[in-house]
Amino acid sequence: MSHQHFILHKPYGYLSQFIYELKRKKKLLGELYDFPIGTMAIGRLDEDSEGLLLLTTDGMMSEIIRSKKVEKEYYVQVDGIIHQEAIDKLKAGVEIGFNGTKYITKKCKSALITEVPAFGARGKKIRDERHGPTSWASITVNEGKFRQIRKMTAAVGFPTLRLVRVRIGNVHLDNLQAGGVIEVESFQ
């Protein structure tokens, strides 16, 4: 059986799944594209996160990409003007809460982003300038605990306002617009 693979720019406000059993009405990935039966998201992005999401009909591919060998890069808009000291703390690993216990994140790559990324407006307005300045940073991790990036930026004093995954391994979001889907031969 030949499998199908997709690159998706998950918009703000969508769940990274196709079925939602609870009563509340949620936006699901199947509303964005006519995916084949058996398609699954590789990893997740929270409802309020955006960006690169890989989908496949191949469960083995999902296992490979979710492994700790594959880097995931995020662009994060934070509350306030993030500085190099905070970036250095992120790189070294910070203490976050995970499953009711304290956890020290693994060393990662992090950098200031001086030019505002051209992602376009988010589905829901973040806030306006009257609430103070914001800034952007890049964080690249090999792990993915629940809401980890948001917890990491909060741990260094800069809460996340917007989170966009821009890269998984060698696959980049590039100029794919929110809601856009591209079918690919593979993720290599």
PyMOL commands that set and color helices and strands:
alter all, ss='L'
color gray80, all
select helices_A, chain A and resi 29-31+59-66+84-92+129-131+148-155
alter helices_A, ss='H'
color red, helices_A
select strands_A, chain A and resi 5-10+40-42+50-56+72-79+95-98+101-104+109-113+134-141+160-168+171-172+181-184
alter strands_A, ss='S'
color yellow, strands_A
deselect
rebuild
show_as cartoon
